[in-house]
Amino acid sequence: MSQGIITVGTEFPSFKKTAVVSLEKGKEFADISSESFKNDEGRWTVMFWWPKDFTFVCPTEIAEFNNNFDEFRDRDTTLIGASTDSEFVHLAWRNNHDDLRGLKFPMLADTSKSLAEELGILEANEKIAYRATFIIDPEGIVRWVSVYDLNVGRNVEEVIRVLDALQTDELCPCNWEKGEETLTAALAE
C-alpha cells in the first residue's frame, strides 16, 4: 500500500494504461502514458478519478467535465478521466449512458489498480479510487490535488479556477477569478 496521497511538487508517477477513446468500432481503445504529460508544448493535464462505472454520482461529474471540455482545451490542458474499472466496462458504460456517449476525453482503465495505489487514492476496503483530481504541469509535476469522499461530487468550476490561477504563475488571492488582479509581494526594506 502507498504511504499516502501524492502531493503538490511531486512528479506524477510513470504509467502506461489502456483507455477508451472512441465508440467507433475498431478504434475504441488506445494506450496512454505518463510520457504524454511531459512536453515542450506547454500543455497541462487534468486527471480526475471516480470510484465505479455504472453508479449515480460519477456520471454527473464525467458529464460536467465533458461539458467544460472546451474550457480545458482553451487553456492548453489535456483532460483524462480514470477509474479502476476495465476498458471494456468503460466502453459498455459509454454505450449505455446518454451523457457519456459523446465524451471528448479518454476514460483510462487502471484495472491493476497500480496507478491508483501509487497515487494514494485507493480506498482501503473496496479497493476503488476516491474522487481525486490532479492538475499536472507541462514538466509532469503535480501542482494541485483534490480528494473527495466517495459520496460527494466535485466542483468542475473550481478545478478550472485553480488551473487558471496556476497558469498565471503569480500570487492569486482567495476566491480569485480569471481576469482579476493578482498580488504583488512587497519586498522587505
C-alpha positions as CSV (number, residue, x, y, z in Angstrom):
1,M,0.0,0.0,0.0
2,S,1.2,3.5,-0.7
3,Q,2.4,5.8,2.0
4,G,-0.4,8.4,1.3
5,I,-1.7,10.6,-1.4
6,I,0.9,12.1,-3.6
7,T,1.0,15.8,-3.2
8,V,2.0,19.1,-4.7
9,G,5.5,19.3,-6.0
10,T,5.7,15.5,-6.7
11,E,6.4,14.1,-10.1
12,F,3.3,12.3,-11.4
13,P,4.0,8.5,-11.4
14,S,5.1,6.7,-14.6
15,F,2.3,4.6,-16.1
16,K,1.0,3.1,-19.4
17,K,-2.7,2.2,-19.4
18,T,-5.4,1.4,-21.9
19,A,-8.2,4.0,-22.3
20,V,-11.5,4.2,-24.2
21,V,-11.1,7.0,-26.7
22,S,-13.9,6.3,-29.2
23,L,-17.2,4.5,-29.7
24,E,-16.2,3.8,-33.4
25,K,-15.7,0.0,-33.9
26,G,-12.1,-0.9,-34.2
27,K,-10.9,2.5,-32.7
28,E,-12.3,2.2,-29.2
29,F,-9.0,1.8,-27.3
30,A,-5.6,3.5,-27.2
31,D,-2.7,3.4,-24.8
32,I,-2.0,6.5,-22.7
33,S,1.2,7.0,-20.8
34,S,2.7,9.5,-18.3
35,E,5.2,10.4,-21.0
36,S,2.5,12.4,-22.7
37,F,2.4,14.7,-19.6
38,K,6.0,15.9,-20.2
39,N,6.0,18.1,-23.3
40,D,7.6,21.0,-24.9
41,E,4.3,22.5,-25.9
42,G,3.4,23.9,-22.5
43,R,0.4,21.6,-22.2
44,W,-1.1,21.0,-18.7
45,T,-3.0,17.9,-17.7
46,V,-6.0,17.4,-15.5
47,M,-6.6,13.8,-14.5
48,F,-9.8,13.1,-12.5
49,W,-10.8,9.8,-10.9
50,W,-14.1,8.3,-10.0
51,P,-14.9,5.2,-7.9
52,K,-17.0,3.0,-10.1
53,D,-18.7,2.9,-13.5
54,F,-22.5,2.3,-13.6
55,T,-23.1,4.4,-10.5
56,F,-25.0,7.5,-9.7
57,V,-22.7,10.4,-8.8
58,C,-19.9,9.5,-11.2
59,P,-21.8,10.2,-14.5
60,T,-22.8,13.7,-13.3
61,E,-19.1,14.6,-12.8
62,I,-18.0,13.0,-16.0
63,A,-20.7,14.8,-18.0
64,E,-19.8,18.1,-16.3
65,F,-16.1,17.7,-17.2
66,N,-17.2,16.9,-20.8
67,N,-19.5,20.0,-20.8
68,N,-16.4,22.0,-19.9
69,F,-14.0,20.2,-22.3
70,D,-13.6,23.4,-24.4
71,E,-12.6,25.4,-21.3
72,F,-9.8,22.9,-20.7
73,R,-8.7,22.8,-24.3
74,D,-8.7,26.6,-24.4
75,R,-6.2,26.5,-21.5
76,D,-3.9,24.1,-23.4
77,T,-4.9,21.3,-21.0
78,T,-5.4,17.7,-21.7
79,L,-8.3,16.1,-19.8
80,I,-8.2,12.5,-18.7
81,G,-10.8,10.6,-16.7
82,A,-9.9,7.4,-14.8
83,S,-11.2,4.6,-12.6
84,T,-10.2,1.1,-11.6
85,D,-12.8,-0.4,-14.0
86,S,-11.6,-2.1,-17.2
87,E,-11.7,-0.5,-20.6
88,F,-14.5,-3.0,-21.5
89,V,-16.6,-1.8,-18.6
90,H,-15.9,1.9,-19.6
91,L,-16.9,1.1,-23.2
92,A,-20.1,-0.6,-22.1
93,W,-21.0,2.3,-19.8
94,R,-20.3,4.9,-22.5
95,N,-22.5,2.9,-24.9
96,N,-25.3,2.6,-22.3
97,H,-25.4,6.1,-20.8
98,D,-26.7,9.0,-22.8
99,D,-24.5,11.5,-21.1
100,L,-21.3,9.5,-21.8
101,R,-21.6,8.6,-25.5
102,G,-20.2,11.9,-26.7
103,L,-17.2,12.1,-24.4
104,K,-14.3,14.2,-25.8
105,F,-11.6,12.8,-23.4
106,P,-10.2,9.4,-22.7
107,M,-11.5,7.1,-20.0
108,L,-8.4,5.5,-18.5
109,A,-8.6,1.9,-17.2
110,D,-6.5,1.2,-14.1
111,T,-7.5,-2.5,-13.9
112,S,-4.4,-3.5,-11.9
113,K,-5.2,-0.6,-9.5
114,S,-1.4,0.1,-9.6
115,L,-1.7,3.8,-10.5
116,A,-4.5,4.5,-8.0
117,E,-2.4,2.8,-5.4
118,E,0.7,4.7,-6.3
119,L,-1.3,8.0,-6.2
120,G,-2.5,7.0,-2.7
121,I,-6.2,7.3,-3.7
122,L,-7.2,3.6,-3.4
123,E,-10.0,3.2,-0.8
124,A,-8.9,0.5,1.7
125,N,-12.0,-1.7,1.8
126,E,-13.4,-1.9,-1.7
127,K,-10.1,-1.1,-3.5
128,I,-11.7,1.5,-5.7
129,A,-10.4,5.0,-6.3
130,Y,-11.5,8.0,-4.3
131,R,-12.9,11.0,-6.3
132,A,-9.5,12.6,-6.8
133,T,-8.4,15.4,-9.2
134,F,-4.7,16.1,-10.1
135,I,-3.5,19.2,-12.0
136,I,-0.2,18.4,-13.6
137,D,2.1,21.0,-15.2
138,P,4.0,20.6,-18.5
139,E,7.0,19.1,-16.7
140,G,4.9,16.3,-15.2
141,I,4.8,17.8,-11.7
142,V,1.6,17.7,-9.6
143,R,0.5,21.3,-8.9
144,W,-2.9,20.7,-7.2
145,V,-4.6,17.7,-5.6
146,S,-8.2,17.4,-4.5
147,V,-9.8,14.3,-3.0
148,Y,-13.5,13.9,-2.1
149,D,-15.4,11.3,-0.2
150,L,-17.0,8.6,-2.3
151,N,-20.5,10.1,-1.9
152,V,-19.7,13.7,-2.8
153,G,-19.3,15.0,-6.3
154,R,-16.6,17.6,-7.1
155,N,-17.0,21.2,-8.5
156,V,-15.6,21.3,-12.0
157,E,-15.7,25.2,-12.0
158,E,-13.2,25.1,-9.0
159,V,-10.9,22.8,-11.0
160,I,-10.9,25.4,-13.8
161,R,-10.4,28.3,-11.4
162,V,-7.4,26.7,-9.8
163,L,-6.0,25.8,-13.2
164,D,-6.3,29.4,-14.3
165,A,-4.6,30.6,-11.1
166,L,-1.7,28.1,-11.5
167,Q,-1.2,29.1,-15.1
168,T,-0.8,32.8,-14.2
169,D,2.4,31.8,-12.3
170,E,1.6,34.7,-9.9
171,L,0.1,35.1,-6.4
172,C,-3.7,34.8,-6.5
173,P,-5.8,35.8,-3.5
174,C,-8.7,34.0,-2.0
175,N,-11.6,33.5,-4.4
176,W,-9.5,34.9,-7.3
177,E,-11.2,34.5,-10.7
178,K,-9.5,34.7,-14.2
179,G,-9.2,38.4,-15.3
180,E,-8.9,39.8,-11.7
181,E,-5.8,41.4,-10.4
182,T,-3.1,39.2,-8.9
183,L,-1.0,40.1,-5.9
184,T,2.5,41.6,-5.8
185,A,4.6,40.6,-2.9
186,A,6.2,43.6,-1.2
187,L,9.9,43.4,-0.7
188,A,11.1,43.9,2.9
189,E,13.2,47.0,3.3
